[in-house]
Amino acid sequence: MRDVLPVLRVLGMLLLLFALSMLVPWATSYYQRDGVTLVWPMAMGLTALLGVALWWGLFPFKQDLQPRHGVILVTVAWVSLPLCGALPIWGVMFVQGAPISVTHAYFEAVSGLTTTGATVLSGLDALPVSLNMWRTFLQWMGGMGILILAVALLPLLGVGGSQLFRAEAAGPIKDTKLTPRMAGTAKGLWGVYSLFSIACAVAFWLGGMAPLDAVMHMFATVSLGGLSPHDASFGFFQSPLLEGIALIFMLLASCNFALYFIALRKGNWRTLWNDPEMRATIGVLLGGGVLVALLLWAKGVYGPLEALRYGMFQVVSVATTTGFATTDYLTWPVFAPVLMLFLSGVATSAGSTGGGIKMMRMLILFQQARREMTRLVHPRAVQPVVVGGKVIEHPMIFSVLAFMLVYGATIIVLSMVLLLTDLDPVTAFSAVVASVHCTGPGLGALGPASNYAVLTDFQIWVCTLGMLLGRLEILSFMALLTPAFWRR
């Protein structure tokens, strides 16, 4: 309990920040007169009230965060923030006369904050514009991580943020310190993220989108979330120009934002290509797109230019865990959608807004496997694991191996749980993979032409757990379940 109370106090501050974020859909509702304006101040008030109660009620437990506190806070925050994020979703649907269950509202909020992009809602074009703004804005906040934003503000409130940053940062970059203080690092990353966001929104607007559509699709693109305010997803626009713009920003967002921050500070963008993870990420994405385009052309599905347009967009969208769709790719040769789903696990960089295993871990595993094969022939050879000219220390290698073991076990266990509910194997496996990778659309009954409303409430809770585990990168959550974690 002594570890939990300081965490709950900081959680109160996060809830206050989260409550302020509801000003965005509230303002949208007010100016668009969409009929649900009163829902937003009520949801914001309830969230703020809970935040104040925790912040001030637990004031005696004020203290700096320790490593264990960071792990607890990140886990508790990613479970509890969607509860507050679900309040306006549930309220708006109730006011609209189409009430949804708490399960569906929570799933929608988790999907937004984890940038998964899965949905249980239909008739999106007819929803109040403020609700669509909220759904997409949740992705934008979750993309870089609302907790990393809080790190920039925590010092002002007398709370250390370094442990929170290490617990929240994705992939093997947790100890990366781009500035002398973690708050400066958080500000820098959010600064780059904001610059990309502004550029993307302006590009969509100049490309022909209405202003609100440009903003909402920017939220979904730079966060690699993929939730769209249209049932037809990105296919609503039928614009090669807009698809090209989205393609560029999805590629940019799939790479490590820390590299952009360093390049901006040094004024030398040519150094970006020296990063092996960035080269591998872009290479896999573009290579996968060309491969699928050639397949579609060879099979006679499209002509050469159409094959390149649809194949490249769909592959980059799914592989970067965005999940936009411009066509129902489940009608393609089965190799293509299966390849895209598997690529969603590896084709994003550590420090990006994407989900999955991360390319850096795959590079480390590849080099480790290569070393082991060399040792079979030359047992006495000293061959360190090297990525990008840097030697990878053994603790990092062991961490990656542990992650992959837990990752594989998570996929298997959750898939078997869904199979127990008599869900067909293709849908069950793809639902788990798409949830843990934070991708969104899957295979079978969960393709781009459908949504997760076809699942039962229990199956939706399993997918919700998968999304949370994927966003927490599994190990943070699993650590809480071990007795050693709670032992002083």
Buried (B, 14 or more C-beta within 10 A) or exposed (E): EEBBBBBBBBBBBBBBBBBEBBEBBBBBBEEBEBEBBEBBBEBBEBBBEBBBEBBEEBEEBEBEBEEBBBBBBBBBBBBBBBBBBBBBBBBBBBBBEEEBEEBBBBBBBBBBBBBBBBBBBEEBEEBBBBBBBBBBBBBBBBBBBBBBBBBBBBBEEEBBBBBBBBBBBBBBBBEBEBEEBBBBBBBBBBBBBEEBBEBBBEBBBEBEBEEBBBBBBBBBBBBBBBBBBBBBBBBBBEBEEBBBBBBBBBBBBBBBBBBBBBBBEEEEEEEBEEBBBBBBBBEBBBEBBBBBBBBBBEEEBBEEEBBBBBBBBBBBBBBBBBBBBBBBBBEBBEEBBEBBBBBBBBBBBBBBBBBBBBBBBBBBBEBBEEBEEEEEEEEEEEEEBEBBEEEBEEEBBEBBBEBBEBBEEBBEEBBEBBBEEEBEEBBBBBBBBBBBBBBBBBBBBBBBBBBBEBBEEEBBBBBBBBBBBBBBBBBBBBBBEEEEEEEE
